[in-house]
Amino acid sequence: MTHKTLNKIIKWCISSLVTLIFSTSVVTSSVMADTRVETVVGTVVDTITLTSTYVRKTPSDQRICRTEDVPIYAQQEASSDLGSMIIGGLIGSAVGNKMSNNNGAGAAGTVAGALIGREHAKKNPENGRVIGYKQQELCTVSTVMVEENISEISGYRNHIEIDGKIIKLESKSPLTVGARVEVVRSTSYSLR
C-alpha cells in the first residue's frame, strides 16, 4: 500500500466519522425537549362525588313456618296390644330356636319378641284409625343468601378554573366550591 492510498483511506474514515457525528447531533437536537413546571392558582367551580357500587352477599338464617293438618288417632285397644304381643312372641320363639341349640332359648326369644311387639304397636299409631285432624304449626330454619347493594365513596372529581379554562382533577377528599387552590402545571416544548 502506498502512502497516497493510505491518506485517501484516512480522509474517507474522517469524513464518514464527521458525517455521523453531525447527523446524530441533528437527530438528537430535534428529540430534545424543554419542560417547564410552575405553580398556578385556580378556583374550584364544582366537586362531584365518585362512588363505586358492588353487591355484598351475607348468609342469614330464615325461619319458615307453615300450618298443617295432623291426624289424631284413636287409642289402641288392649286386644290390639295383645295381638301384637302374640305375633311378636311367635316370631321371637322361632328366631330363638333357630339361633341357639340351648334349652330355653325359644322361651327367652318368645318373651323378648312379645315385648318388642307390644312397644311397636304403641309407637306406630298408623295402625289405629284416624278420628280427626288438628292444625299444627311446623317450622324449619334454612340458610339463605341476602344480597345488598353497597355504594362507597371512591373519591372526588373537582372542576377547577385556571386561565379561563376548566380542568378536572381527582382527589381523595372534596374541595370547597369557590376555594382558591394551587395547581402544579407542567408544560413541555419540543421541535417537530
C-alpha distance (Angstrom), angle and dihedral (degrees) to the residues before:
residue distance angle dihedral
M1 . . .
T2 3.75 . .
H3 3.70 129.0 .
K4 3.82 90.2 -113.1
T5 3.81 93.2 54.1
L6 3.77 91.4 48.0
N7 3.83 90.6 53.5
K8 3.82 91.0 51.2
I9 3.81 91.1 52.3
I10 3.82 92.2 48.8
K11 3.86 91.5 48.7
W12 3.79 90.7 49.4
C13 3.84 92.0 50.5
I14 3.80 92.4 47.9
S15 3.82 93.5 48.2
S16 3.83 90.6 48.2
L17 3.79 90.7 50.0
V18 3.84 92.5 48.9
T19 3.83 90.8 49.0
L20 3.80 90.6 50.4
I21 3.80 93.4 49.4
F22 3.83 92.2 47.2
S23 3.83 94.2 49.2
T24 3.81 91.2 47.2
S25 3.82 91.3 51.9
V26 3.83 91.6 50.1
V27 3.85 92.0 50.0
T28 3.78 92.2 44.4
S29 3.78 93.9 49.0
S30 3.83 92.0 53.0
V31 3.80 91.2 50.9
M32 3.78 94.1 47.9
A33 3.79 114.1 100.1
D34 3.74 137.0 -172.2
T35 3.81 120.2 -135.7
R36 3.79 123.0 -163.3
V37 3.80 121.0 -161.5
E38 3.78 119.4 -165.3
T39 3.78 139.3 161.1
V40 3.80 116.5 -121.7
V41 3.80 131.3 -177.9
G42 3.79 120.6 -124.6
T43 3.80 138.0 175.3
V44 3.82 123.4 -119.8
V45 3.80 107.7 -125.6
D46 3.84 100.1 171.5
T47 3.81 141.3 2.8
I48 3.81 122.5 -158.2
T49 3.81 122.3 -164.4
L50 3.82 113.2 -129.1
T51 3.80 116.7 -149.7
S52 3.77 136.6 -175.1
T53 3.80 120.7 -151.5
Y54 3.79 129.1 -156.6
V55 3.81 138.4 163.3
R56 3.81 116.7 -110.8
K57 3.83 116.5 -158.5
T58 3.79 116.8 -156.6
P59 3.82 125.4 -178.5
S60 3.80 113.1 -125.7
D61 3.81 133.2 179.0
Q62 3.79 112.2 -122.8
R63 3.80 123.7 -167.1
I64 3.80 113.6 -143.8
C65 3.82 118.2 -169.1
R66 3.78 131.7 -174.9
T67 3.80 135.1 175.0
E68 3.81 117.7 -121.7
D69 3.79 134.7 -179.3
V70 3.82 109.3 -115.1
P71 3.83 119.3 -165.0
I72 3.82 120.8 -116.4
Y73 3.81 113.1 -144.0
A74 3.80 127.7 -150.4
Q75 3.80 115.9 -111.7
Q76 3.78 114.3 -91.6
E77 3.74 113.8 -105.4
A78 3.81 122.0 -127.4
S79 3.79 91.4 -113.2
S80 3.79 89.2 58.4
D81 3.84 89.8 53.9
L82 3.79 89.3 47.1
G83 3.80 91.6 50.0
S84 3.81 92.1 50.7
M85 3.83 90.2 47.9
I86 3.82 91.9 51.5
I87 3.81 93.3 48.7
G88 3.83 91.6 44.9
G89 3.83 90.7 48.4
L90 3.80 93.2 51.8
I91 3.81 92.2 49.0
G92 3.84 91.3 45.5
S93 3.82 91.8 49.8
A94 3.80 92.3 50.8
V95 3.79 92.3 48.1
G96 3.82 92.4 45.9
N97 3.82 92.8 51.3
K98 3.79 92.5 46.0
M99 3.81 96.1 47.5
S100 3.80 98.7 45.8
N101 3.78 137.5 33.2
N102 3.83 91.5 -157.1
N103 3.80 119.6 114.8
G104 3.76 112.0 -105.1
A105 3.80 96.2 24.5
G106 3.80 90.7 111.2
A107 3.80 91.2 51.1
A108 3.81 92.4 49.6
G109 3.83 89.4 48.2
T110 3.83 89.1 50.6
V111 3.82 92.7 54.5
A112 3.82 93.2 44.2
G113 3.82 92.3 46.4
A114 3.83 91.7 48.8
L115 3.82 91.7 52.2
I116 3.80 92.5 46.5
G117 3.81 91.0 48.0
R118 3.82 91.5 51.3
E119 3.84 92.8 49.6
H120 3.80 90.7 46.9
A121 3.81 90.8 53.6
K122 3.84 91.2 50.8
K123 3.80 94.7 47.5
N124 3.80 96.9 47.1
P125 3.79 107.7 64.3
E126 3.79 90.8 170.1
N127 3.77 86.3 85.0
G128 3.84 86.7 65.4
R129 3.75 125.9 73.5
V130 3.82 124.2 -96.2
I131 3.80 111.7 -114.3
G132 3.82 98.0 176.5
Y133 3.79 147.9 -35.8
K134 3.77 133.8 -101.3
Q135 3.78 127.6 -162.7
Q136 3.79 114.6 -117.1
E137 3.80 129.3 -178.8
L138 3.81 112.4 -127.4
C139 3.81 118.2 -167.0
T140 3.79 132.8 -170.7
V141 3.80 130.7 -174.5
S142 3.80 118.7 -139.7
T143 3.78 132.8 174.3
V144 3.79 115.7 -119.3
M145 3.81 131.1 179.8
V146 3.79 112.6 -116.8
E147 3.82 112.4 -153.2
E148 3.78 118.9 -151.2
N149 3.82 128.2 -179.1
I150 3.79 109.4 -132.7
S151 3.82 122.7 -164.5
E152 3.78 118.6 -166.8
I153 3.80 130.4 -177.0
S154 3.81 108.4 -112.1
G155 3.82 98.1 178.4
Y156 3.80 145.1 -60.0
R157 3.83 133.8 -83.9
N158 3.81 109.4 -145.4
H159 3.81 122.4 -161.4
I160 3.81 108.8 -148.8
E161 3.81 127.0 -174.4
I162 3.82 113.7 -139.2
D163 3.81 123.4 169.2
G164 3.82 91.8 -16.2
K165 3.81 93.4 -51.4
I166 3.81 129.1 105.4
I167 3.81 115.7 -133.0
K168 3.80 127.5 -176.1
L169 3.80 120.4 -135.3
E170 3.81 126.9 173.3
S171 3.80 124.3 -138.0
K172 3.82 138.9 175.0
S173 3.81 92.7 -123.1
P174 3.82 128.1 41.4
L175 3.80 121.8 -102.9
T176 3.81 120.5 -137.1
V177 3.80 115.5 -109.2
G178 3.80 109.3 -111.4
A179 3.80 93.9 23.2
R180 3.79 119.5 133.2
V181 3.81 112.6 -126.2
E182 3.79 134.3 -176.8
V183 3.80 115.3 -122.8
V184 3.80 126.4 -169.9
R185 3.80 110.1 -130.7
S186 3.80 120.8 -164.1
T187 3.82 118.7 -164.8
S188 3.83 123.2 -174.8
Y189 3.80 125.0 -159.5
S190 3.81 126.1 -166.4
L191 3.81 139.3 155.2
R192 3.75 120.6 -108.2
